[in-house]
Amino acid sequence: MADDASNGAPAGGQWPLWEVFTQEQTGQPHEHAGSVHAVDAEQALQNARDVFGRRGKVVSVWVVPTEQITASTPGDAGPFFDPGSDKAYRHPQFYKAPRGVRIY
Amino acid sequence: MGYGSAPDEPETGAGSDAPERYRPVSERAAAVRPSASTGEHAAPLVEALLRLADDRLVLGHRLSEWCGHAPILEEDIALANIALDLIGQASLLLEHAGQVEGRGRSADALAYFRDAVEFRNLLLAELPNGDFAVTIVRQFLWSAFAVPHLKQLSASADATLAGIAAKGHKEATYHLRHAADWVLKLGDGTVESHARAQRALDELWPYVHEMFRTDDVEAPLVAAGVTIDPSTLQLAWRESVASVCRAATLKVPGDGWKAQGGREGRHTEHLGHLLGEMQILARSHPGAEW
């Protein structure tokens, strides 16, 4: 009872990891801000708020269990992404934008 | 610097060569006695503002003691955030108190150059942090009071106080959500966490009654709509605390001995130690800025 139990530290390793996405302005995309540890969604939301929202400029926050994210691996990089780089026709750059249309 | 050379700054203390505005207002700080024994107190609004401010300053300092010691990194940051919110509220309230008092005392002068008997905080705020359960349960019990209190104060006839209260209410609402969530997790958690949370609740309960005490000092302010009678908050407070405790499988203790005295400057032995740490830098180097 002297060590872990007495200071409330999570026993047997870390709590589950959650990915945090914050939005800085209504209408803007939620962007990945980092990750936090938490035992459930409410605590994840609070920890995300405290770690990533405490200096202002955040209007909304999402948390997602890290294990729910399926990610590409570094080995996928070649087959996944290289073929796109030499196919200019995949970019919508051969059109003339009508007047009054904002170009991003 | 070589051994034995002259110090680069003269040793100063609040009572020595400190600038006038940093010195205690009392002629002899050591002779200041609790208002409980003298029956004397400052102007009602100053007293009321000091009560509000000192609760937050002292509790904020207690929470800051967790910095670097909380169970996990995220909670460490959360407690530090809450501490900073409370100290921020205290700073605004003390500044207002100093202006109302009209004796030229700044927020810093009131925070760092009053002695324990001049503090007006609840005894609940100055109790040591204990284990994590004590800290959380205290934060929960107090925040459940602070939220409705600040909400009502945000309609104060004193516009400055109303503004500070409105800002504080938003912060306190989060503090309550955070603490209540932890009370649920500790109470309805493991056998160990439940036992600790229940013990914390039992130990702190005698100190909650002071939150709702009414006295004559604030009566004219209550009548004028400047502050509110805290006893009117008690019923709703008991209901909200009971509902969280029920969900957390914690038993609300019965009312027994009721600790009081903080509002009149009669404190536990713990406040002096807390102030010693909080005030040492400002008193050693009066006027220093950092």
Chai-1 contact restraints between the chains, C-beta under 6 A:
chainA,res_idxA,chainB,res_idxB,connection_type,confidence,min_distance_angstrom,max_distance_angstrom,comment,restraint_id
A,A5,B,E192,contact,1.0,0.0,6.0,A-B,restraint_1
A,G8,B,P71,contact,1.0,0.0,6.0,A-B,restraint_2
A,G8,B,F132,contact,1.0,0.0,6.0,A-B,restraint_3
A,A9,B,P71,contact,1.0,0.0,6.0,A-B,restraint_4
A,V36,B,E74,contact,1.0,0.0,6.0,A-B,restraint_5
A,E42,B,D181,contact,1.0,0.0,6.0,A-B,restraint_6
A,Q46,B,H178,contact,1.0,0.0,6.0,A-B,restraint_7
A,N47,B,E74,contact,1.0,0.0,6.0,A-B,restraint_8
A,D50,B,I77,contact,1.0,0.0,6.0,A-B,restraint_9
A,D50,B,A78,contact,1.0,0.0,6.0,A-B,restraint_10
A,D50,B,N81,contact,1.0,0.0,6.0,A-B,restraint_11
A,V51,B,E74,contact,1.0,0.0,6.0,A-B,restraint_12
A,V51,B,I77,contact,1.0,0.0,6.0,A-B,restraint_13
A,R54,B,N81,contact,1.0,0.0,6.0,A-B,restraint_14
